Amino acid sequence: MPIAFAYTLIVLLIITSILLTLLILLHRGKGGGLSSMFGGGVSSSLAGSSVAEKNLDRYTVLVGIVWFASIVGIGLWLRLQMSSGA
């Protein structure tokens, strides 16, 4: 496979890593964890999850899947390159 494929996967990995970090930081603290230790659990929670929170969950899972797939793709590409001796 061409080296451009590996560079594309690396760029995709960097973008999804940054995006995944931002999406995780946007989530509301559920309490009882590290966020409540620093005062994040003081805020009042609304009854049930909002539509925005559900969409944020979906986007986080989607970006996580793309992030994982790019890692697996890079690993397979490296394995192929090592076996071909290039």
NORBELCOR-V847703 format. One record per helix or strand. SS is the DSSP state (~ for helix, > for strand). FROM is the first residue (numbers start at 1). LEN is the number of residues. If there is no record, write none. Layout:
((SS | FROM | LEN) (SS | FROM | LEN))
//
This chain:
((~ | 3 | 24) (~ | 34 | 4) (~ | 40 | 3) (~ | 51 | 34))
//
